[in-house]
Amino acid sequence: INKIYPRSTHPRPSSAPTRQPPTLRARIPPPDEENERPATMSKPFDYSKWDNIELSDDEEDCHPNIDRESWFRMKHRSRVEREDREEADKKRIKKEVRRG
């Protein structure tokens, strides 16, 4: 740094002039003649319907009255049946495409 800026001319952050950012203001239209009130921007969103939502941090997948092993067997069986149906559909579609 000293090779580029000699110590005597090195700019210091404290000596730099500070600039204030420009103030941004929304332009509000003049009042209407009918109601003598300025027009509002947009109606704020009403979040009150979410005030009484019951949230649960329960991460259980199955109902408490179903034992876990039975739940896993049932999920596995439904997954295997779904995969078999999808495979049969793929074979049927390929067969129809070959004929067509």
C-alpha positions in Angstrom: 0.0 0.0 0.0 2.8 2.4 0.8 4.2 2.0 -2.7 0.9 3.0 -4.3 0.0 5.7 -1.8 2.8 7.4 0.2 1.9 7.7 3.8 1.3 11.4 3.7 -1.3 11.2 0.9 -3.0 7.9 1.9 -6.7 8.5 2.2 -8.2 7.6 5.5 -11.7 6.5 6.0 -12.3 9.1 8.7 -11.4 11.9 6.4 -13.8 10.8 3.7 -17.0 12.9 3.5 -20.1 11.1 4.7 -23.2 11.1 2.5 -26.6 10.5 3.8 -28.8 8.2 1.6 -31.7 10.0 -0.1 -35.0 9.8 1.7 -37.6 7.9 -0.3 -41.2 8.8 0.1 -44.3 7.3 -1.6 -46.3 9.9 -3.5 -49.9 9.8 -2.1 -52.5 11.2 -4.4 -54.5 14.3 -3.3 -57.8 13.8 -1.6 -60.9 12.9 -3.6 -63.6 15.5 -3.8 -66.3 13.1 -2.6 -64.8 11.9 0.7 -62.2 14.5 1.4 -59.7 11.9 2.5 -56.5 11.1 0.8 -56.5 7.8 -1.1 -54.8 5.0 0.8 -52.2 2.8 -0.8 -53.5 -0.8 -0.5 -55.4 -2.5 2.3 -53.0 -4.3 4.7 -53.3 -8.0 4.8 -55.3 -9.4 7.7 -53.5 -12.2 9.5 -56.1 -12.6 12.2 -57.5 -15.9 10.8 -54.2 -17.6 11.6 -54.1 -16.4 15.3 -55.8 -19.6 16.6 -54.2 -22.3 14.5 -53.1 -25.3 16.5 -49.6 -26.4 15.5 -48.1 -29.7 16.5 -44.4 -30.6 16.5 -45.4 -34.3 16.6 -43.3 -36.2 14.0 -45.0 -39.5 14.4 -46.2 -40.9 11.0 -48.7 -43.3 12.4 -51.6 -43.1 14.8 -50.8 -43.9 18.4 -53.2 -46.8 18.4 -51.3 -48.6 15.6 -48.1 -50.3 16.6 -45.1 -49.2 14.6 -44.2 -52.6 13.1 -47.6 -53.1 11.6 -47.5 -49.5 10.3 -44.1 -50.2 8.6 -45.4 -53.5 7.1 -48.5 -51.8 5.8 -46.5 -48.9 4.2 -44.1 -51.4 2.7 -46.9 -53.5 1.2 -48.6 -50.5 -0.3 -45.4 -49.2 -1.8 -44.6 -52.7 -3.3 -48.1 -52.9 -4.7 -47.9 -49.4 -6.2 -44.5 -50.2 -7.8 -46.0 -53.4 -9.3 -48.9 -51.5 -10.7 -46.6 -48.9 -12.2 -44.4 -51.5 -13.8 -47.4 -53.3 -15.2 -48.6 -50.0 -16.7 -45.2 -49.4 -18.3 -45.2 -52.8 -19.9 -48.7 -52.4 -21.1 -47.9 -49.0 -22.6 -44.7 -50.3 -24.3 -46.7 -53.2 -25.8 -49.4 -50.8 -27.1 -46.7 -48.5 -28.6 -45.1 -51.5 -30.5 -48.5 -52.5 -31.9 -49.5 -49.0 -32.9 
